[in-house]
Amino acid sequence: MAITASVTRGFTYATGVEPSAANLNELGEPTVTVATPIAIGNGGTNATTASAARTNLGLGTIATQAANNVAVTGGAVSGTALTVQSFDVAGAPAATLGRIIHVTNGDGGNECMAIGDGSYFRVIAMGSTIST
Protein backbone atom coordinates (compact mmCIF):
# COMPACT_ATOMS: atom_id res chain seq x y z
CA MET A 1 0.00 0.00 0.00
CA ALA A 2 1.51 3.32 -1.05
CA ILE A 3 0.85 6.33 1.14
CA THR A 4 1.09 9.69 -0.52
CA ALA A 5 1.78 12.83 1.49
CA SER A 6 0.85 16.18 0.00
CA VAL A 7 2.62 19.37 1.00
CA THR A 8 0.89 22.75 0.93
CA ARG A 9 3.09 24.13 -1.85
CA GLY A 10 1.89 21.42 -4.20
CA PHE A 11 4.80 18.95 -4.05
CA THR A 12 3.75 15.31 -3.71
CA TYR A 13 6.15 12.59 -2.62
CA ALA A 14 5.31 8.91 -2.73
CA THR A 15 6.54 6.67 0.07
CA GLY A 16 10.12 5.59 -0.58
CA VAL A 17 11.00 8.58 -2.79
CA GLU A 18 13.78 10.72 -1.36
CA PRO A 19 13.16 14.43 -1.97
CA SER A 20 16.23 16.54 -2.61
CA ALA A 21 17.57 19.04 -0.09
CA ALA A 22 16.85 21.84 -2.56
CA ASN A 23 13.18 20.84 -2.78
CA LEU A 24 12.86 20.67 0.99
CA ASN A 25 14.35 24.15 1.37
CA GLU A 26 11.73 25.51 -1.05
CA LEU A 27 8.93 24.05 1.03
CA GLY A 28 9.52 26.09 4.16
CA GLU A 29 7.33 24.61 6.92
CA PRO A 30 5.00 22.26 5.08
CA THR A 31 1.72 20.88 6.30
CA VAL A 32 1.55 17.20 5.50
CA THR A 33 -1.78 15.44 5.08
CA VAL A 34 -2.44 11.81 4.29
CA ALA A 35 -4.86 11.56 1.39
CA THR A 36 -6.36 8.21 2.42
CA PRO A 37 -6.87 7.05 6.00
CA ILE A 38 -4.70 4.10 7.02
CA ALA A 39 -6.81 0.98 7.52
CA ILE A 40 -7.11 -0.49 11.01
CA GLY A 41 -5.59 -3.73 9.67
CA ASN A 42 -2.49 -1.76 8.67
CA GLY A 43 -2.07 -0.15 12.09
CA GLY A 44 -4.17 2.95 11.45
CA THR A 45 -7.62 4.07 12.53
CA ASN A 46 -9.27 4.32 9.09
CA ALA A 47 -10.34 7.83 10.05
CA THR A 48 -9.55 11.44 9.26
CA THR A 49 -10.65 12.96 12.60
CA ALA A 50 -9.95 12.10 16.23
CA SER A 51 -13.66 11.56 16.88
CA ALA A 52 -14.00 9.14 13.96
CA ALA A 53 -10.84 7.31 15.07
CA ARG A 54 -12.32 6.75 18.55
CA THR A 55 -15.54 5.46 16.97
CA ASN A 56 -13.69 3.12 14.59
CA LEU A 57 -11.60 1.74 17.45
CA GLY A 58 -14.71 1.17 19.59
CA LEU A 59 -13.77 3.72 22.24
CA GLY A 60 -16.59 5.38 24.16
CA THR A 61 -16.76 8.81 25.75
CA ILE A 62 -14.62 7.66 28.67
CA ALA A 63 -11.65 7.69 26.27
CA THR A 64 -11.57 11.50 26.38
CA GLN A 65 -11.91 11.88 30.14
CA ALA A 66 -8.96 12.77 32.34
CA ALA A 67 -7.86 10.04 34.74
CA ASN A 68 -8.43 12.36 37.70
CA ASN A 69 -11.94 13.42 36.60
CA VAL A 70 -13.95 10.44 35.32
CA ALA A 71 -17.75 10.45 35.20
CA VAL A 72 -19.36 7.03 34.79
CA THR A 73 -22.98 7.64 33.80
CA GLY A 74 -24.18 4.17 32.91
CA GLY A 75 -23.27 0.53 32.86
CA ALA A 76 -22.23 -1.52 35.85
CA VAL A 77 -19.11 -2.28 37.84
CA SER A 78 -18.92 -5.96 38.64
CA GLY A 79 -16.31 -8.51 39.58
CA THR A 80 -14.15 -5.99 41.41
CA ALA A 81 -13.96 -4.62 44.94
CA LEU A 82 -14.62 -0.93 45.45
CA THR A 83 -12.78 1.03 48.10
CA VAL A 84 -14.58 3.96 49.70
CA GLN A 85 -12.53 7.04 50.54
CA SER A 86 -11.82 7.53 54.25
CA PHE A 87 -11.80 10.87 56.09
CA ASP A 88 -12.02 12.25 59.57
CA VAL A 89 -14.84 14.71 60.27
CA ALA A 90 -12.59 17.76 59.86
CA GLY A 91 -11.30 16.57 56.48
CA ALA A 92 -14.60 15.40 54.97
CA PRO A 93 -15.32 16.75 51.46
CA ALA A 94 -18.52 18.47 50.34
CA ALA A 95 -21.60 16.32 50.94
CA THR A 96 -22.45 15.83 47.28
CA LEU A 97 -25.79 14.06 46.83
CA GLY A 98 -25.23 10.30 46.87
CA ARG A 99 -21.53 10.41 47.76
CA ILE A 100 -20.60 7.64 50.19
CA ILE A 101 -17.56 7.97 52.45
CA HIS A 102 -16.00 6.23 55.43
CA VAL A 103 -15.53 8.54 58.43
CA THR A 104 -13.04 7.50 61.09
CA ASN A 105 -14.72 9.54 63.84
CA GLY A 106 -18.08 10.57 62.44
CA ASP A 107 -20.54 8.86 64.77
CA GLY A 108 -19.86 10.31 68.22
CA GLY A 109 -16.14 9.68 67.73
CA ASN A 110 -16.67 6.19 66.29
CA GLU A 111 -16.11 5.14 62.72
CA CYS A 112 -19.08 5.05 60.39
CA MET A 113 -20.19 5.14 56.80
CA ALA A 114 -21.97 8.27 55.62
CA ILE A 115 -23.93 9.33 52.57
CA GLY A 116 -24.23 12.88 51.26
CA ASP A 117 -27.69 14.42 50.96
CA GLY A 118 -26.53 17.50 49.07
CA SER A 119 -25.99 19.56 52.22
CA TYR A 120 -24.79 17.19 54.96
CA PHE A 121 -23.41 13.71 55.37
CA ARG A 122 -25.88 11.37 57.04
CA VAL A 123 -24.58 8.45 59.14
CA ILE A 124 -25.32 5.01 57.77
CA ALA A 125 -25.79 2.77 60.79
CA MET A 126 -23.24 -0.06 60.99
CA GLY A 127 -23.11 -3.13 63.14
CA SER A 128 -26.08 -5.24 62.14
CA THR A 129 -25.62 -7.81 59.42
CA ILE A 130 -27.71 -7.59 56.29
CA SER A 131 -30.82 -9.75 56.07
CA THR A 132 -33.98 -10.13 54.03
ROZA-647072 format. One record per residue: z, y, x of N, C-alpha, C, O in turn. Coordinates in steps of 0.05 Angstrom, whole numbers, padded with zeros to 5 digits, always signed. Example, Ala and Ser with C-alpha at 12.3 -4.5 7.8 and 13.67 -1.06 7.14 Angstrom:
2
+00156-00114+00264+00156-00090+00246+00156-00066+00264+00169-00066+00285/+00142-00045+00257+00143-00021+00273+00157+00001+00258+00161+00023+00268/
***
This chain:
132
+00000-00023+00017+00000+00000+00000+00000+00025+00018+00018+00028+00034/-00020+00042+00015-00021+00066+00030-00007+00089+00015-00012+00093-00009/+00010+00103+00029+00023+00127+00017+00010+00151+00029+00008+00154+00054/+00002+00169+00012-00010+00194+00022+00009+00217+00017+00019+00220-00005/+00013+00233+00038+00030+00257+00036+00012+00281+00037-00005+00284+00055/+00016+00299+00018+00000+00324+00017+00017+00347+00026+00041+00348+00019/+00006+00364+00042+00020+00387+00052+00010+00412+00038-00014+00413+00031/+00026+00432+00034+00019+00455+00018-00006+00470+00027-00020+00483+00011/-00013+00468+00053-00037+00483+00062-00062+00466+00058-00084+00475+00066/-00060+00443+00045-00084+00428+00038-00090+00405+00056-00109+00390+00051/-00076+00402+00078-00081+00379+00096-00070+00354+00083-00049+00355+00070/-00084+00332+00085-00074+00306+00075-00076+00286+00098-00096+00283+00111/-00054+00272+00102-00052+00252+00123-00045+00225+00110-00026+00223+00096/-00061+00205+00116-00055+00178+00106-00034+00166+00125-00032+00174+00148/-00018+00147+00114+00001+00133+00131-00012+00121+00155-00033+00108+00152/-00001+00124+00178-00012+00112+00202-00030+00130+00218-00038+00123+00240/-00038+00153+00206-00056+00172+00220-00039+00192+00234-00021+00205+00222/-00043+00195+00260-00027+00214+00276-00041+00242+00275-00063+00245+00286/-00028+00262+00263-00039+00289+00263-00036+00301+00291-00018+00293+00306/-00054+00319+00298-00052+00331+00325-00031+00353+00325-00024+00364+00304/-00021+00359+00348-00002+00381+00351-00013+00407+00341+00001+00423+00329/-00039+00412+00346-00051+00437+00337-00050+00439+00307-00044+00460+00296/-00056+00416+00293-00056+00417+00264-00027+00422+00253-00024+00437+00234/-00008+00410+00266+00020+00413+00257+00029+00442+00261+00043+00453+00244/+00020+00455+00282+00027+00483+00287+00015+00501+00266+00027+00521+00258/-00008+00494+00256-00021+00510+00235-00006+00508+00208-00009+00526+00191/+00008+00486+00204+00021+00481+00179+00045+00498+00174+00052+00504+00151/+00058+00507+00194+00083+00522+00190+00105+00503+00180+00109+00481+00192/+00118+00510+00159+00138+00492+00147+00127+00480+00121+00128+00493+00100/+00115+00457+00123+00102+00445+00100+00121+00434+00080+00144+00426+00086/+00112+00432+00055+00126+00418+00034+00110+00392+00030+00087+00393+00023/+00123+00370+00034+00110+00344+00031+00117+00332+00004+00141+00330-00003/+00097+00323-00010+00102+00309-00036+00087+00282-00035+00066+00280-00023/+00099+00262-00047+00086+00236-00049+00071+00236-00075+00082+00240-00096/+00045+00230-00074+00028+00231-00097+00035+00210-00118+00033+00215-00142/+00042+00186-00109+00048+00164-00127+00077+00154-00122+00083+00150-00098/+00093+00151-00142+00120+00141-00137+00119+00113-00124+00101+00097-00130/+00138+00108-00107+00140+00082-00094+00153+00062-00113+00175+00068-00124/+00141+00040-00117+00150+00020-00136+00178+00009-00128+00185+00009-00104/+00194+00001-00147+00220-00010-00142+00218-00034-00124+00234-00038-00106/+00198-00051-00128+00193-00075-00112+00187-00068-00083+00190-00085-00065/+00179-00044-00077+00173-00035-00050+00196-00018-00038+00192-00005-00018/+00219-00018-00052+00242-00003-00041+00244+00025-00053+00262+00040-00044/+00228+00032-00072+00229+00059-00083+00243+00058-00110+00257+00039-00117/+00239+00080-00126+00251+00081-00152+00230+00083-00174+00236+00083-00198/+00204+00084-00166+00182+00086-00185+00185+00111-00203+00179+00110-00227/+00196+00133-00191+00201+00157-00207+00195+00182-00190+00194+00181-00166/+00191+00203-00205+00185+00229-00191+00208+00249-00194+00207+00270-00183/+00229+00242-00210+00252+00259-00213+00277+00243-00209+00277+00218-00212/+00299+00256-00203+00325+00242-00199+00333+00229-00225+00343+00206-00224/+00330+00242-00247+00338+00231-00273+00322+00206-00280+00333+00186-00288/+00296+00206-00275+00279+00183-00280+00286+00160-00261+00286+00137-00268/+00293+00167-00236+00301+00146-00217+00327+00132-00226+00328+00108-00225/+00346+00147-00236+00371+00135-00246+00365+00117-00270+00376+00095-00272/+00347+00126-00288+00339+00109-00311+00326+00084-00302+00333+00062-00311/+00307+00086-00283+00292+00062-00274+00310+00043-00259+00304+00019-00259/+00331+00052-00247+00349+00035-00232+00372+00025-00250+00389+00009-00241/+00372+00033-00275+00392+00023-00294+00419+00036-00291+00439+00025-00298/+00419+00060-00280+00445+00074-00275+00451+00092-00300+00433+00106-00309/+00475+00091-00309+00483+00108-00332+00493+00135-00323+00490+00142-00299/+00505+00149-00341+00515+00176-00335+00538+00176-00315+00542+00197-00302/+00552+00154-00312+00573+00153-00292+00563+00157-00264+00578+00164-00246/+00537+00152-00260+00525+00154-00233+00525+00182-00223+00523+00187-00198/+00528+00202-00240+00528+00230-00231+00555+00243-00231+00558+00266-00226/+00576+00227-00237+00603+00238-00238+00616+00236-00211+00612+00216-00196/+00632+00256-00204+00647+00255-00179+00669+00235-00180+00681+00230-00202/+00674+00222-00158+00695+00201-00157+00722+00211-00165+00739+00195-00175/+00728+00237-00162+00754+00247-00169+00755+00260-00196+00774+00273-00203/+00733+00256-00212+00732+00268-00239+00714+00252-00257+00693+00261-00265/+00723+00227-00263+00706+00209-00279+00716+00209-00308+00740+00207-00313/+00698+00211-00326+00704+00209-00355+00690+00184-00366+00666+00182-00367/+00707+00165-00375+00696+00141-00387+00698+00145-00417+00721+00147-00428/+00676+00146-00431+00676+00153-00460+00666+00130-00477+00659+00135-00500/+00666+00106-00467+00658+00083-00484+00661+00058-00467+00669+00059-00444/+00655+00036-00480+00657+00011-00465+00686+00001-00464+00703+00011-00478/+00691-00018-00447+00717-00030-00445+00723-00037-00416+00704-00043-00400/+00748-00036-00408+00757-00046-00382+00770-00072-00387+00790-00074-00402/+00760-00093-00375+00773-00119-00378+00772-00135-00352+00756-00129-00335/+00791-00153-00350+00792-00170-00326+00803-00156-00302+00800-00166-00279/+00816-00134-00306+00828-00120-00283+00855-00107-00292+00858-00100-00315/+00873-00105-00273+00899-00092-00279+00896-00062-00276+00883-00053-00258/+00909-00048-00294+00909-00019-00292+00936-00010-00283+00957-00020-00292/+00937+00010-00266+00962+00021-00256+00965+00049-00267+00948+00065-00265/+00988+00053-00280+00994+00079-00292+01007+00097-00270+01023+00088-00255/+00999+00122-00270+01011+00141-00251+01041+00144-00256+01049+00144-00279/+01056+00148-00234+01085+00151-00236+01093+00178-00227+01084+00188-00207/+01112+00191-00242+01122+00217-00236+01152+00218-00242+01163+00201-00255/+01165+00239-00230+01191+00245-00240+01188+00268-00260+01166+00279-00262/+01208+00274-00276+01205+00294-00297+01195+00321-00286+01177+00333-00298/+01205+00330-00263+01197+00355-00252+01168+00356-00243+01155+00377-00243/+01157+00332-00236+01130+00331-00226+01109+00322-00246+01086+00318-00239/+01118+00318-00271+01099+00308-00292+01076+00328-00297+01081+00352-00297/+01052+00317-00301+01029+00335-00306+01030+00345-00335+01049+00340-00350/+01009+00360-00343+01007+00369-00370+01005+00346-00389+00994+00325-00383/+01017+00348-00412+01019+00326-00432+00993+00325-00449+00994+00328-00473/+00971+00319-00436+00946+00317-00449+00948+00295-00471+00960+00274-00466/+00936+00300-00494+00937+00281-00516+00927+00254-00507+00905+00250-00498/+00944+00234-00511+00937+00206-00505+00942+00197-00476+00939+00174-00470/+00950+00216-00459+00955+00208-00431+00981+00193-00429+01002+00201-00439/+00980+00170-00415+01004+00153-00412+01012+00154-00383+00996+00151-00365/+01038+00158-00378+01049+00159-00351+01075+00143-00350+01088+00138-00370/+01082+00136-00326+01109+00125-00320+01126+00147-00309+01117+00162-00292/+01151+00150-00320+01169+00171-00311+01194+00158-00299+01207+00142-00313/+01200+00164-00275+01222+00150-00261+01249+00158-00272+01268+00143-00269/+01251+00181-00284+01277+00191-00294+01274+00205-00321+01289+00224-00327/+01256+00196-00338+01249+00211-00362+01264+00205-00387+01260+00219-00407/+01281+00184-00387+01295+00177-00411+01325+00178-00404+01338+00158-00400/+01336+00203-00404+01364+00206-00397+01370+00198-00369+01392+00188-00363/+01351+00201-00351+01355+00194-00323+01344+00166-00316+01343+00158-00293/+01337+00151-00337+01326+00124-00333+01295+00124-00334+01283+00143-00345/+01284+00104-00322+01254+00103-00322+01244+00096-00350+01258+00083-00366/+01220+00106-00356+01208+00101-00382+01178+00105-00380+01167+00115-00360/+01164+00097-00400+01136+00103-00404+01135+00126-00424+01152+00128-00441/+01115+00143-00421+01112+00165-00439+01083+00170-00446+01065+00164-00430/+01079+00180-00470+01051+00187-00479+01050+00216-00487+01068+00226-00500/+01028+00229-00478+01025+00258-00485+01016+00262-00513+00998+00248-00523/+01028+00282-00526+01019+00288-00554+01003+00315-00555+00998+00325-00577/+00996+00325-00532+00981+00350-00531+00999+00373-00522+00990+00393-00511/+01025+00371-00527+01044+00391-00520+01067+00380-00502+01075+00392-00482/+01077+00356-00510+01099+00344-00496+01093+00315-00490+01075+00303-00502/+01108+00303-00472+01107+00274-00468+01129+00262-00486+01152+00272-00486/+01122+00241-00500+01141+00227-00518+01148+00201-00505+01130+00186-00496/+01174+00194-00504+01183+00169-00492+01173+00145-00508+01175+00145-00533/+01162+00126-00494+01155+00100-00506+01178+00082-00500+01184+00076-00476/+01192+00072-00520+01216+00055-00516+01208+00030-00501+01188+00017-00507/+01224+00023-00480+01220-00001-00465+01244-00020-00468+01265-00011-00477/+01240-00044-00462+01263-00063-00462+01258-00087-00480+01263-00109-00472/+01248-00083-00504+01243-00105-00522+01216-00117-00514+01198-00103-00505/+01214-00143-00517+01188-00156-00512+01170-00153-00536+01180-00148-00559/+01145-00155-00532+01126-00152-00554+01127-00176-00572+01133-00198-00563/+01122-00173-00597+01121-00195-00616+01103-00188-00640+01095-00165-00643/+01098-00208-00656+01081-00203-00680+01097-00199-00704+01087-00195-00726/
***
